[in-house]
Amino acid sequence: MSRTEFDILNTEIQMAMVVKLQQLQREDLSTITYQDLEDYLQYDLWRLHTPRYLHEGVKDILNVTASDIIKFLSRQTIVKSSEASLSEFTDLIGGN
């Protein structure tokens, strides 16, 4: 039996992501998007070790928790806000 090589554009990987996304939206994170999940997988979970085979990628996807996504999105927000200038926050802190 041959093993299918991993590819994030594989429709089976994308289907696993959709299934996981729906589960997360239903149970914990109603506002999470497909892009949020994809970013977490690519830029955090698979940043140092991309799965070699399709079944490894699907297993990784199905094991993602709401906590994993929240931690990742929190770090992303901190990084993005640290790169912004103070003037971009005037609507939040009040100003003219």
MOPAC internal coordinates of N, CA, C and O (Angstrom, degrees):
PM7 1SCF
backbone

  N    0.0000 0     0.00 0     0.00 0    0    0    0
  C    1.4445 1     0.00 0     0.00 0    1    0    0
  C    1.5238 1   109.09 1     0.00 0    2    1    0
  O    1.2310 1   120.31 1   -54.11 1    3    2    1
  N    1.3029 1   117.02 1   125.89 1    3    2    1
  C    1.4583 1   120.12 1  -179.07 1    5    3    2
  C    1.5243 1   110.58 1   -86.71 1    6    5    3
  O    1.2310 1   121.54 1   -27.35 1    7    6    5
  N    1.3071 1   114.66 1   152.65 1    7    6    5
  C    1.4663 1   120.41 1   178.60 1    9    7    6
  C    1.5115 1   108.73 1  -102.43 1   10    9    7
  O    1.2310 1   120.89 1   -42.18 1   11   10    9
  N    1.3030 1   115.91 1   137.82 1   11   10    9
  C    1.4515 1   121.52 1   179.27 1   13   11   10
  C    1.5248 1   109.16 1   -81.44 1   14   13   11
  O    1.2310 1   120.68 1   -49.61 1   15   14   13
  N    1.3227 1   116.30 1   130.39 1   15   14   13
  C    1.4689 1   121.64 1   177.50 1   17   15   14
  C    1.5231 1   110.12 1   -65.65 1   18   17   15
  O    1.2310 1   120.90 1   -32.06 1   19   18   17
  N    1.3019 1   115.89 1   147.94 1   19   18   17
  C    1.4616 1   121.87 1   179.93 1   21   19   18
  C    1.5236 1   110.78 1   -74.97 1   22   21   19
  O    1.2310 1   121.32 1   -40.53 1   23   22   21
  N    1.3276 1   115.08 1   139.47 1   23   22   21
  C    1.4636 1   122.76 1   173.83 1   25   23   22
  C    1.5190 1   107.09 1  -155.54 1   26   25   23
  O    1.2310 1   120.22 1   -56.35 1   27   26   25
  N    1.3316 1   117.19 1   123.65 1   27   26   25
  C    1.4662 1   120.21 1  -176.86 1   29   27   26
  C    1.5273 1   111.96 1   -63.87 1   30   29   27
  O    1.2310 1   119.95 1   159.90 1   31   30   29
  N    1.3161 1   117.71 1   -20.10 1   31   30   29
  C    1.4640 1   120.90 1   178.35 1   33   31   30
  C    1.5256 1   112.04 1   -87.43 1   34   33   31
  O    1.2310 1   119.88 1   178.84 1   35   34   33
  N    1.3160 1   117.84 1    -1.16 1   35   34   33
  C    1.4545 1   122.43 1   177.05 1   37   35   34
  C    1.5267 1   108.92 1   -63.57 1   38   37   35
  O    1.2310 1   120.16 1   -46.02 1   39   38   37
  N    1.3197 1   117.31 1   133.98 1   39   38   37
  C    1.4687 1   120.08 1  -177.08 1   41   39   38
  C    1.5278 1   112.23 1   -63.69 1   42   41   39
  O    1.2310 1   119.69 1   151.81 1   43   42   41
  N    1.3197 1   118.20 1   -28.19 1   43   42   41
  C    1.4634 1   119.95 1   178.05 1   45   43   42
  C    1.5354 1   110.93 1   -70.85 1   46   45   43
  O    1.2310 1   120.64 1   143.34 1   47   46   45
  N    1.3134 1   116.38 1   -36.66 1   47   46   45
  C    1.4743 1   120.45 1   175.29 1   49   47   46
  C    1.5224 1   108.95 1   -66.29 1   50   49   47
  O    1.2310 1   120.41 1   134.94 1   51   50   49
  N    1.3195 1   116.81 1   -45.06 1   51   50   49
  C    1.4577 1   120.14 1  -179.91 1   53   51   50
  C    1.5254 1   111.39 1   -63.68 1   54   53   51
  O    1.2310 1   120.30 1   143.23 1   55   54   53
  N    1.3327 1   117.03 1   -36.77 1   55   54   53
  C    1.4634 1   120.11 1   177.56 1   57   55   54
  C    1.5271 1   110.35 1   -66.16 1   58   57   55
  O    1.2310 1   120.05 1   138.62 1   59   58   57
  N    1.3228 1   117.50 1   -41.38 1   59   58   57
  C    1.4674 1   120.51 1   176.64 1   61   59   58
  C    1.5229 1   110.16 1   -61.25 1   62   61   59
  O    1.2310 1   120.44 1   142.07 1   63   62   61
  N    1.3261 1   116.76 1   -37.93 1   63   62   61
  C    1.4615 1   120.44 1   178.95 1   65   63   62
  C    1.5341 1   110.46 1   -66.27 1   66   65   63
  O    1.2310 1   120.20 1   139.67 1   67   66   65
  N    1.3140 1   117.21 1   -40.33 1   67   66   65
  C    1.4688 1   121.01 1   179.11 1   69   67   66
  C    1.5282 1   110.15 1   -64.77 1   70   69   67
  O    1.2310 1   120.64 1   136.33 1   71   70   69
  N    1.3321 1   116.37 1   -43.67 1   71   70   69
  C    1.4690 1   120.24 1   178.63 1   73   71   70
  C    1.5309 1   110.11 1   -61.08 1   74   73   71
  O    1.2310 1   120.32 1   133.99 1   75   74   73
  N    1.3306 1   116.98 1   -46.01 1   75   74   73
  C    1.4651 1   120.90 1  -179.94 1   77   75   74
  C    1.5252 1   110.57 1   -64.94 1   78   77   75
  O    1.2310 1   120.55 1   138.62 1   79   78   77
  N    1.3224 1   116.55 1   -41.38 1   79   78   77
  C    1.4586 1   121.25 1   178.68 1   81   79   78
  C    1.5277 1   110.67 1   -59.04 1   82   81   79
  O    1.2310 1   120.27 1   133.95 1   83   82   81
  N    1.3118 1   117.10 1   -46.05 1   83   82   81
  C    1.4634 1   120.48 1   179.35 1   85   83   82
  C    1.5237 1   111.38 1   -63.13 1   86   85   83
  O    1.2310 1   120.51 1   140.96 1   87   86   85
  N    1.3205 1   116.64 1   -39.04 1   87   86   85
  C    1.4668 1   120.34 1   177.65 1   89   87   86
  C    1.5295 1   110.54 1   -63.15 1   90   89   87
  O    1.2310 1   120.58 1   132.65 1   91   90   89
  N    1.3317 1   116.51 1   -47.35 1   91   90   89
  C    1.4705 1   120.09 1   179.79 1   93   91   90
  C    1.5255 1   111.28 1   -62.48 1   94   93   91
  O    1.2310 1   120.38 1   138.76 1   95   94   93
  N    1.3315 1   116.89 1   -41.24 1   95   94   93
  C    1.4619 1   120.52 1   179.59 1   97   95   94
  C    1.5272 1   111.42 1   -65.18 1   98   97   95
  O    1.2310 1   120.62 1   140.75 1   99   98   97
  N    1.2968 1   116.42 1   -39.25 1   99   98   97
  C    1.4568 1   121.49 1  -178.25 1  101   99   98
  C    1.5268 1   111.99 1   -71.72 1  102  101   99
  O    1.2310 1   120.29 1   142.22 1  103  102  101
  N    1.3221 1   117.05 1   -37.78 1  103  102  101
  C    1.4548 1   120.54 1  -173.00 1  105  103  102
  C    1.5247 1   114.96 1   -95.71 1  106  105  103
  O    1.2310 1   119.90 1   141.05 1  107  106  105
  N    1.3232 1   117.80 1   -38.95 1  107  106  105
  C    1.4624 1   118.65 1  -169.33 1  109  107  106
  C    1.5258 1   115.45 1  -135.45 1  110  109  107
  O    1.2310 1   120.32 1   133.70 1  111  110  109
  N    1.3014 1   116.98 1   -46.30 1  111  110  109
  C    1.4642 1   121.23 1  -168.87 1  113  111  110
  C    1.5223 1   111.14 1  -121.47 1  114  113  111
  O    1.2310 1   120.25 1   -96.91 1  115  114  113
  N    1.3070 1   117.13 1    83.09 1  115  114  113
  C    1.4619 1   120.63 1  -175.07 1  117  115  114
  C    1.5264 1   113.28 1   -63.65 1  118  117  115
  O    1.2310 1   119.92 1   157.95 1  119  118  117
  N    1.3131 1   117.77 1   -22.05 1  119  118  117
  C    1.4686 1   119.85 1  -176.04 1  121  119  118
  C    1.5224 1   114.34 1  -100.43 1  122  121  119
  O    1.2310 1   119.88 1  -179.88 1  123  122  121
  N    1.3252 1   117.84 1     0.12 1  123  122  121
  C    1.4610 1   120.00 1  -179.50 1  125  123  122
  C    1.5342 1   109.69 1   -64.82 1  126  125  123
  O    1.2310 1   121.03 1   -34.98 1  127  126  125
  N    1.3258 1   115.63 1   145.02 1  127  126  125
  C    1.4630 1   120.71 1   179.73 1  129  127  126
  C    1.5323 1   110.50 1  -112.60 1  130  129  127
  O    1.2310 1   121.69 1   -14.44 1  131  130  129
  N    1.3094 1   114.37 1   165.56 1  131  130  129
  C    1.4665 1   120.32 1   175.61 1  133  131  130
  C    1.5203 1   109.72 1   -58.13 1  134  133  131
  O    1.2310 1   120.73 1   138.29 1  135  134  133
  N    1.3226 1   116.21 1   -41.71 1  135  134  133
  C    1.4617 1   121.02 1  -179.51 1  137  135  134
  C    1.5257 1   111.54 1   -62.62 1  138  137  135
  O    1.2310 1   120.07 1   141.73 1  139  138  137
  N    1.3400 1   117.47 1   -38.27 1  139  138  137
  C    1.4674 1   120.82 1   176.66 1  141  139  138
  C    1.5239 1   110.39 1   -59.92 1  142  141  139
  O    1.2310 1   120.63 1   133.95 1  143  142  141
  N    1.3241 1   116.40 1   -46.05 1  143  142  141
  C    1.4630 1   120.75 1   179.93 1  145  143  142
  C    1.5231 1   111.10 1   -65.14 1  146  145  143
  O    1.2310 1   120.66 1   135.92 1  147  146  145
  N    1.3259 1   116.34 1   -44.08 1  147  146  145
  C    1.4641 1   120.17 1   179.26 1  149  147  146
  C    1.5247 1   111.25 1   -62.59 1  150  149  147
  O    1.2310 1   120.37 1   136.54 1  151  150  149
  N    1.3215 1   116.89 1   -43.46 1  151  150  149
  C    1.4670 1   120.61 1   178.16 1  153  151  150
  C    1.5243 1   110.98 1   -61.11 1  154  153  151
  O    1.2310 1   120.16 1   136.40 1  155  154  153
  N    1.3242 1   117.29 1   -43.60 1  155  154  153
  C    1.4628 1   120.24 1   178.30 1  157  155  154
  C    1.5260 1   110.70 1   -58.61 1  158  157  155
  O    1.2310 1   120.72 1   133.17 1  159  158  157
  N    1.3146 1   116.23 1   -46.83 1  159  158  157
  C    1.4613 1   119.89 1  -178.28 1  161  159  158
  C    1.5229 1   111.23 1   -63.55 1  162  161  159
  O    1.2310 1   120.34 1   131.36 1  163  162  161
  N    1.3228 1   116.95 1   -48.64 1  163  162  161
  C    1.4661 1   120.71 1  -175.60 1  165  163  162
  C    1.5200 1   113.37 1   -72.40 1  166  165  163
  O    1.2310 1   120.25 1   136.48 1  167  166  165
  N    1.3293 1   117.13 1   -43.52 1  167  166  165
  C    1.4592 1   120.24 1  -170.66 1  169  167  166
  C    1.5270 1   114.58 1   -98.18 1  170  169  167
  O    1.2310 1   120.49 1   175.03 1  171  170  169
  N    1.3196 1   116.68 1    -4.97 1  171  170  169
  C    1.4575 1   119.22 1   179.17 1  173  171  170
  C    1.5273 1   110.38 1  -127.91 1  174  173  171
  O    1.2310 1   120.32 1   109.98 1  175  174  173
  N    1.3032 1   117.00 1   -70.02 1  175  174  173
  C    1.4609 1   120.57 1  -174.94 1  177  175  174
  C    1.5257 1   112.89 1   -61.78 1  178  177  175
  O    1.2310 1   120.38 1   135.19 1  179  178  177
  N    1.3130 1   116.88 1   -44.81 1  179  178  177
  C    1.4671 1   120.73 1  -176.39 1  181  179  178
  C    1.5256 1   113.17 1  -102.02 1  182  181  179
  O    1.2310 1   120.10 1  -166.84 1  183  182  181
  N    1.3110 1   117.41 1    13.16 1  183  182  181
  C    1.4606 1   121.41 1  -177.37 1  185  183  182
  C    1.5255 1   111.57 1   -60.22 1  186  185  183
  O    1.2310 1   120.40 1   136.36 1  187  186  185
  N    1.3111 1   116.84 1   -43.64 1  187  186  185
  C    1.4593 1   120.38 1  -177.34 1  189  187  186
  C    1.5247 1   113.34 1  -102.14 1  190  189  187
  O    1.2310 1   120.53 1   159.05 1  191  190  189
  N    1.3191 1   116.58 1   -20.95 1  191  190  189
  C    1.4580 1   119.46 1  -177.52 1  193  191  190
  C    1.5276 1   110.00 1  -143.47 1  194  193  191
  O    1.2310 1   120.55 1   -81.29 1  195  194  193
  N    1.3172 1   116.55 1    98.71 1  195  194  193
  C    1.4557 1   121.71 1   175.78 1  197  195  194
  C    1.5210 1   108.28 1   -80.02 1  198  197  195
  O    1.2310 1   120.12 1   -44.53 1  199  198  197
  N    1.3264 1   117.37 1   135.47 1  199  198  197
  C    1.4630 1   119.10 1   178.77 1  201  199  198
  C    1.5331 1   110.72 1   -58.11 1  202  201  199
  O    1.2310 1   121.30 1   -33.29 1  203  202  201
  N    1.2999 1   115.12 1   146.71 1  203  202  201
  C    1.4658 1   119.55 1   179.86 1  205  203  202
  C    1.5157 1   111.26 1   -87.94 1  206  205  203
  O    1.2310 1   120.75 1   146.65 1  207  206  205
  N    1.3083 1   116.18 1   -33.35 1  207  206  205
  C    1.4599 1   120.72 1  -176.27 1  209  207  206
  C    1.5304 1   111.22 1  -121.80 1  210  209  207
  O    1.2310 1   121.64 1   -23.37 1  211  210  209
  N    1.2993 1   114.46 1   156.63 1  211  210  209
  C    1.4574 1   122.18 1  -177.97 1  213  211  210
  C    1.5229 1   111.86 1   -56.27 1  214  213  211
  O    1.2310 1   119.88 1   133.68 1  215  214  213
  N    1.3184 1   117.84 1   -46.32 1  215  214  213
  C    1.4572 1   120.08 1  -176.71 1  217  215  214
  C    1.5363 1   111.90 1   -64.20 1  218  217  215
  O    1.2310 1   119.89 1   150.42 1  219  218  217
  N    1.3324 1   117.81 1   -29.58 1  219  218  217
  C    1.4608 1   120.79 1   176.84 1  221  219  218
  C    1.5264 1   110.27 1   -68.34 1  222  221  219
  O    1.2310 1   120.68 1   138.72 1  223  222  221
  N    1.3302 1   116.30 1   -41.28 1  223  222  221
  C    1.4600 1   120.48 1   178.74 1  225  223  222
  C    1.5167 1   112.14 1   -65.18 1  226  225  223
  O    1.2310 1   120.56 1   136.89 1  227  226  225
  N    1.3272 1   116.54 1   -43.11 1  227  226  225
  C    1.4659 1   120.76 1   178.60 1  229  227  226
  C    1.5281 1   109.86 1   -62.63 1  230  229  227
  O    1.2310 1   120.13 1   137.16 1  231  230  229
  N    1.3115 1   117.36 1   -42.84 1  231  230  229
  C    1.4651 1   121.21 1   178.45 1  233  231  230
  C    1.5260 1   110.58 1   -60.09 1  234  233  231
  O    1.2310 1   120.44 1   135.06 1  235  234  233
  N    1.3410 1   116.75 1   -44.94 1  235  234  233
  C    1.4695 1   120.75 1   177.47 1  237  235  234
  C    1.5216 1   111.08 1   -57.99 1  238  237  235
  O    1.2310 1   120.78 1   133.78 1  239  238  237
  N    1.3283 1   116.11 1   -46.22 1  239  238  237
  C    1.4683 1   121.43 1  -177.69 1  241  239  238
  C    1.5241 1   110.29 1   -61.46 1  242  241  239
  O    1.2310 1   120.59 1   132.76 1  243  242  241
  N    1.3138 1   116.48 1   -47.24 1  243  242  241
  C    1.4626 1   120.22 1  -176.78 1  245  243  242
  C    1.5222 1   112.86 1   -68.74 1  246  245  243
  O    1.2310 1   119.88 1   162.20 1  247  246  245
  N    1.3213 1   117.83 1   -17.80 1  247  246  245
  C    1.4690 1   121.66 1   178.45 1  249  247  246
  C    1.5266 1   113.79 1   -92.81 1  250  249  247
  O    1.2310 1   119.69 1   179.64 1  251  250  249
  N    1.3257 1   118.19 1    -0.36 1  251  250  249
  C    1.4696 1   121.31 1   178.53 1  253  251  250
  C    1.5310 1   108.75 1   -67.02 1  254  253  251
  O    1.2310 1   121.28 1   -42.39 1  255  254  253
  N    1.3252 1   115.15 1   137.61 1  255  254  253
  C    1.4666 1   120.15 1   177.97 1  257  255  254
  C    1.5286 1   110.31 1  -112.90 1  258  257  255
  O    1.2310 1   121.44 1   -16.96 1  259  258  257
  N    1.3103 1   114.84 1   163.04 1  259  258  257
  C    1.4644 1   119.82 1   176.49 1  261  259  258
  C    1.5253 1   110.15 1   -59.45 1  262  261  259
  O    1.2310 1   120.57 1   142.13 1  263  262  261
  N    1.3085 1   116.52 1   -37.87 1  263  262  261
  C    1.4664 1   121.81 1   178.82 1  265  263  262
  C    1.5300 1   111.45 1   -60.28 1  266  265  263
  O    1.2310 1   120.60 1   138.94 1  267  266  265
  N    1.3323 1   116.46 1   -41.06 1  267  266  265
  C    1.4699 1   120.73 1   177.83 1  269  267  266
  C    1.5279 1   110.77 1   -58.39 1  270  269  267
  O    1.2310 1   120.81 1   132.74 1  271  270  269
  N    1.3162 1   116.06 1   -47.26 1  271  270  269
  C    1.4688 1   121.82 1  -178.01 1  273  271  270
  C    1.5247 1   110.46 1   -65.87 1  274  273  271
  O    1.2310 1   120.18 1   135.58 1  275  274  273
  N    1.3182 1   117.25 1   -44.42 1  275  274  273
  C    1.4662 1   121.13 1  -178.86 1  277  275  274
  C    1.5255 1   110.82 1   -61.62 1  278  277  275
  O    1.2310 1   120.27 1   135.59 1  279  278  277
  N    1.3212 1   117.09 1   -44.41 1  279  278  277
  C    1.4691 1   120.58 1   178.54 1  281  279  278
  C    1.5274 1   110.55 1   -61.16 1  282  281  279
  O    1.2310 1   120.61 1   134.68 1  283  282  281
  N    1.3222 1   116.44 1   -45.32 1  283  282  281
  C    1.4657 1   120.73 1  -179.81 1  285  283  282
  C    1.5295 1   111.04 1   -62.30 1  286  285  283
  O    1.2310 1   120.33 1   130.73 1  287  286  285
  N    1.3293 1   116.98 1   -49.27 1  287  286  285
  C    1.4667 1   120.07 1  -178.56 1  289  287  286
  C    1.5279 1   111.61 1   -64.32 1  290  289  287
  O    1.2310 1   120.39 1   145.87 1  291  290  289
  N    1.3196 1   116.86 1   -34.13 1  291  290  289
  C    1.4765 1   120.79 1   176.98 1  293  291  290
  C    1.5226 1   110.70 1   -64.21 1  294  293  291
  O    1.2310 1   120.89 1   134.87 1  295  294  293
  N    1.3329 1   115.90 1   -45.13 1  295  294  293
  C    1.4755 1   119.57 1   177.97 1  297  295  294
  C    1.5227 1   110.90 1   -63.41 1  298  297  295
  O    1.2310 1   120.39 1   139.65 1  299  298  297
  N    1.3258 1   116.86 1   -40.35 1  299  298  297
  C    1.4675 1   120.52 1   179.34 1  301  299  298
  C    1.5281 1   110.50 1   -62.38 1  302  301  299
  O    1.2310 1   120.50 1   138.80 1  303  302  301
  N    1.3062 1   116.66 1   -41.20 1  303  302  301
  C    1.4634 1   121.20 1   179.54 1  305  303  302
  C    1.5225 1   110.95 1   -64.39 1  306  305  303
  O    1.2310 1   120.24 1   137.57 1  307  306  305
  N    1.3098 1   117.14 1   -42.43 1  307  306  305
  C    1.4681 1   121.11 1   178.62 1  309  307  306
  C    1.5181 1   110.80 1   -62.98 1  310  309  307
  O    1.2310 1   120.17 1   135.84 1  311  310  309
  N    1.3208 1   117.27 1   -44.16 1  311  310  309
  C    1.4661 1   121.09 1   179.50 1  313  311  310
  C    1.5241 1   110.70 1   -63.38 1  314  313  311
  O    1.2310 1   120.51 1   133.40 1  315  314  313
  N    1.3192 1   116.63 1   -46.60 1  315  314  313
  C    1.4726 1   119.86 1  -179.17 1  317  315  314
  C    1.5194 1   111.74 1   -64.27 1  318  317  315
  O    1.2310 1   120.36 1   139.84 1  319  318  317
  N    1.3306 1   116.91 1   -40.16 1  319  318  317
  C    1.4654 1   118.98 1  -179.19 1  321  319  318
  C    1.5215 1   111.74 1   -71.43 1  322  321  319
  O    1.2310 1   120.08 1   150.44 1  323  322  321
  N    1.3229 1   117.46 1   -29.56 1  323  322  321
  C    1.4638 1   119.14 1   178.59 1  325  323  322
  C    1.5302 1   111.33 1   -71.66 1  326  325  323
  O    1.2310 1   120.34 1   158.04 1  327  326  325
  N    1.3063 1   116.96 1   -21.96 1  327  326  325
  C    1.4599 1   121.17 1   179.11 1  329  327  326
  C    1.5258 1   112.32 1   -88.50 1  330  329  327
  O    1.2310 1   120.01 1   169.65 1  331  330  329
  N    1.3232 1   117.59 1   -10.35 1  331  330  329
  C    1.4627 1   121.86 1  -178.03 1  333  331  330
  C    1.5251 1   110.46 1   -86.51 1  334  333  331
  O    1.2310 1   121.25 1   -22.21 1  335  334  333
  N    1.3091 1   115.22 1   157.79 1  335  334  333
  C    1.4684 1   119.39 1   177.01 1  337  335  334
  C    1.5228 1   108.85 1   -88.26 1  338  337  335
  O    1.2310 1   120.97 1   -20.55 1  339  338  337
  N    1.3153 1   115.76 1   159.45 1  339  338  337
  C    1.4563 1   121.68 1  -178.48 1  341  339  338
  C    1.5255 1   111.58 1   -60.06 1  342  341  339
  O    1.2310 1   120.09 1   147.69 1  343  342  341
  N    1.3098 1   117.42 1   -32.31 1  343  342  341
  C    1.4605 1   120.44 1  -178.75 1  345  343  342
  C    1.5296 1   112.57 1   -63.49 1  346  345  343
  O    1.2310 1   120.10 1   158.52 1  347  346  345
  N    1.3169 1   117.42 1   -21.48 1  347  346  345
  C    1.4616 1   120.40 1   178.98 1  349  347  346
  C    1.5233 1   112.39 1   -75.86 1  350  349  347
  O    1.2310 1   120.35 1   170.22 1  351  350  349
  N    1.3285 1   116.94 1    -9.78 1  351  350  349
  C    1.4550 1   121.38 1  -178.50 1  353  351  350
  C    1.5259 1   112.65 1  -107.90 1  354  353  351
  O    1.2310 1   119.43 1  -170.83 1  355  354  353
  N    1.3121 1   118.69 1     9.17 1  355  354  353
  C    1.4650 1   120.86 1  -176.60 1  357  355  354
  C    1.5153 1   112.26 1   -62.09 1  358  357  355
  O    1.2310 1   119.62 1   147.77 1  359  358  357
  N    1.3322 1   118.32 1   -32.23 1  359  358  357
  C    1.4658 1   119.35 1   179.16 1  361  359  358
  C    1.5301 1   110.87 1   -69.37 1  362  361  359
  O    1.2310 1   119.52 1   156.00 1  363  362  361
  N    1.3043 1   118.52 1   -24.00 1  363  362  361
  C    1.4555 1   121.73 1   179.05 1  365  363  362
  C    1.5268 1   112.72 1   -85.25 1  366  365  363
  O    1.2310 1   120.49 1   142.19 1  367  366  365
  N    1.3461 1   116.67 1   -37.81 1  367  366  365
  C    1.4552 1   120.18 1  -175.07 1  369  367  366
  C    1.5316 1   112.47 1  -101.83 1  370  369  367
  O    1.2310 1   120.65 1   179.09 1  371  370  369
  N    1.2869 1   116.36 1    -0.91 1  371  370  369
  C    1.4672 1   120.51 1  -179.63 1  373  371  370
  C    1.5026 1   111.16 1    84.33 1  374  373  371
  O    1.2310 1   120.52 1   -41.02 1  375  374  373
  N    1.2472 1   116.61 1   138.98 1  375  374  373
  C    1.4578 1   120.86 1  -179.58 1  377  375  374
  C    1.5012 1   109.91 1   171.32 1  378  377  375
  O    1.2310 1   121.25 1    -7.74 1  379  378  377
  N    1.2828 1   115.21 1   172.26 1  379  378  377
  C    1.4595 1   120.12 1  -176.43 1  381  379  378
  C    1.4813 1   112.13 1   -96.68 1  382  381  379
  O    1.2310 1   120.10 1   180.00 1  383  382  381

